[in-house]
Every structure is written in C-alpha cells, then in structure tokens.
Amino acid sequence: MPTTFRNFIAGRWVRPSTGRYFENRNPANTRDLIGRFPDSGAEDVNAAVQSATEGFRKWSRLPAPARGDVLKRVGDLLTERKEAIARAMTREMGKVLPETRGDVQEGIDTAYYAASEGRRLFGHTVPSELRSKWAMSYRRPIGVAGLITPFNFPLAIPTWKMFPALVCGNSVVIKPSEDVPHTVHLLVEILLEAGLPPEVIQLVHGGGDTGRALVEHPGVPVISFTGSTATGSAIGEACGRTHKRLSLEMGGKNAMIVMDDADLDLALEGVLWGAFGTTGQRCTATSRLILHRRVHDRFLRRLEEATDRLALGDGRQEDTDVGPLIHEASRDKVERYLAIAEEEGLEVVTGGRRPRSPKLRNGWFYRPTIVAGARPKSRLAQEEIFGPVLTVIRVGSFDEAVRVNNGVRYGLSSSVYTRDTNLAFRAMQELDNGITYINAPTIGAEAHLPFGGVKQTGNGHREGGWEVYEFYSETKVCYVDYSGTLQRAQIDNYAD
Ligand code: UN1
C-alpha cells in the first residue's frame, strides 16, 4: 500500500474534507508510486485560513529576531537532511541529484538570510520639516500569506516565499504544486521541528481548485504565485477585484547572445547547462540562442555534438545528465512545438524525438533538442515551451541581438558572451530583463539578490534578496511631535 499523506491544518495532520486523493508518481518511472496526497476543497482552505489567522495574532507579536531564530534552526535542519531531501525530490520531480542538492542549498541560503533579516527589517528615521518632531517608518506584518508554488524548484521556491513571509511576522497557508507535494511535506515537518508554532504554517494539498479557494479567500490579504502566465493572469484578476497584495513570477523566453569575440568553449558549456539543465524546466532556462553570424555555423556544429552526448535517465543515477519532463502534458506540449517547428520550416538540428532506449519507456523523457534557422518572430522563438528545446537565431550585429532579445513579451533573464567590456556594459543597460549575466548562462540566480523579470514575466515585485521583505510587510509611518505646541505641516515654516 502506498503512503497516504495528509494536510497540515490547525496544528494537526488531517485528511481532506473531500475524501479525495491524487497520486504522486516518479516522472522517470511512472510505475513508482510515491504516495497519495489530499485533493483538498474549499472547506479545508477555510479551516487552514481560520487557524492561520489565530497563528498570525501570536506570531506577529513575537520580536522579529526571535522569529529569525526559528529560521536559523530551519536552516540547520535542512543542512542536516540535505541529501535525504534531495533524493526524495529527484524521485518526485526528476531533475538530477546535483541539481536537487542545489535546490536544497538555495533553501538553506534563504533560511540563513531570513534569520539574519530578523535583526534588520529596517525602517527609516528622517528629519521632519518641523522643530522638535520626529518622523520615522517601520515595517509591520500583514496577515495570512497564501503561497502557491510550482513543480520545478520543489523546495527552493516555497522557501523564497515562506521564509521572508514568516520573518516579517505573517502566517502562511501553502498549496504546493500537485506534481511535487512530498518535498513541501518534508519542509513543513522541519519547520515544526524547528519550533514554529503550529498554527503559523498550514499545508493544503490540491490542484487548481484548491489554489483558487486560497486566492479568493477574504481572510488572505497577500498572495504569492510562481507558475504559468495564464494562471497568473487569472490570479491577478481575482486579486485585483479584492485589492490583495500579489506577487507574480511567470514565464520567460530567455536568450543567450554569443558574440563573435566570445570564448566559445565557455559559451558552449554555458548553453548546455542553461538550456538543458532541469530539462529546460526553469523560468530562467536558456530557450533562445542568438548567435553572431561569424561564429554561427562553427558553434552550432559543436553544440550539436555536445548535445548528442547528453545522457538521459533517472536523475538518481550518477551518469545521468538530463532527467525526464514532469508529466505527460509537458511532453505533449514539447511535441506540439516540434510539429510547429516543422510547419514553420525550421531545421531540427538534433533531438526532436523521444529516446529509443526501452529503459526509458516508463518516464516522460524527450531528447535535448536544437531548432535552428528561426526568425525572431517564429513561434518557437516567442513562446515559452518549458522543456529541453533550444531555438537558434542568427544575427549580424550586437544591435540586432539586442533587438531580438527584447522582441518578446517576457523579460526574466538574458546573457551575453563577449570579451568586449564596452559591449558587456551596453548589454547590462540595453537588455530588457530583470537579470542579465555576462559570460554566464541565463540560470543560476543567487538567493540573496532580488529575483524577477520585467514585462509579462511578473507584476513588478521581486523575490529573494532584500526586496522581498518589502512585499511581505507594510510600511507604517509615525510622527512624534514633542514641541508641546500645534505645528502645522506645510503652513508653519522655519526657513526664515
Ligand atoms: C525558476 O525557474 O522559477 O536562477 C527559478 C535560477 C534558479 C531559480 C530558478 N536559482 O535558475
């Protein structure tokens, strides 16, 4: 019998009110059933929000450094269990072990950053216009934060949202992706062990309907979502109607530009990692390669050879370079885009098919694929595929490369390989993205810097780094007039 998991609501591990469950299977071998998880309904979400409201009352009164201390212990426990969590994560998500270890490390880094932020959460003290008067601001918690997280970073992304929300004094209801519910289950166990008061964290498993109930719940003033642009738009509409604070992190169509003076060995390693790491399932994945015409043919030939050498397999095996896609619908989507490539007359340089090995028959595998000859407006050069497909565009100059990079609806990350310092600085200025890398691929953001994109990638907020603490707290401004007289701002004036 497979394990049947529960929600964590009101301080207890409980069955869903619906009595329904969904299955969580290993995407590298769908015969491997990890467990059954609750398919929760609005009633479960209600109970979670009610308890989290109670949790918020107590937790928000605890001094922020003490809240940070809990996060410090969370970081320690994650460090202790890094390997076990990474293995469980690879089993349910598919990416290779070095990557799931990195995913846990990102959670550890986020925990320690959050722990120390408990001793900062700076406000400002500024001079008043008036005599004997102080003017200052400080940061206040908001309430219950509703977090909806994706499958591709099963631990790191929940921590990006949860840890800052908690340190700021909010309580949390999290609904993780139904593709990777086990990792967040393990994370919640750690939070409780670290001493987080139980009502402060609520875990409600489920699919889109569960997420909708959370977004629409009037007791949840803050929502943070990472996922598809379509779902993000629906959430945006719902939050707009009720004036909720909302952070959206959505699609990307990130490009790597390789100029004719680039170190091609370095660029080759970079594009393999950026395009096919995580089987291309990162918002930051390198999904367009913009090649200067003077290196185009040479670089593409080398890239084809190197791509063909990538070994597909179970991510827990040492010799695997690339794991499976997350589920059947993802592979179907990739296959639909390959059909579009054919209709558009693009050249499939390599890949473009499932692997032939019978050993991989039970997983959602797809060969790393390169499609060349794309025009900047080709659908494969415009739309997010979220799979191991790299679209190559040839350009004649740096200016053209910038235009191509910027000519999409998304704006998460970009990268330029060049040895020309002037071009590197121009790239940082002219590329319309939230993140630009010089001589490094489009993936690999660090937890202590703000993360996010422009245009349709997001709605102006950032995760990570110092900025996310502003999202999870409200600014309160206080004036203290100790003059003992009525002083009228904008009217009484001491300039003379
Ligand atoms: C994502 O794909 O949603 O920068 C996040 C990176 C990772 C995070 C990716 N640190 O690629």
Residues whose N, C-alpha, C, O or C-beta is under 5 A from the ligand:
A	BS01	UN1	Q281 R282 C283 T284 I443 G444 A445
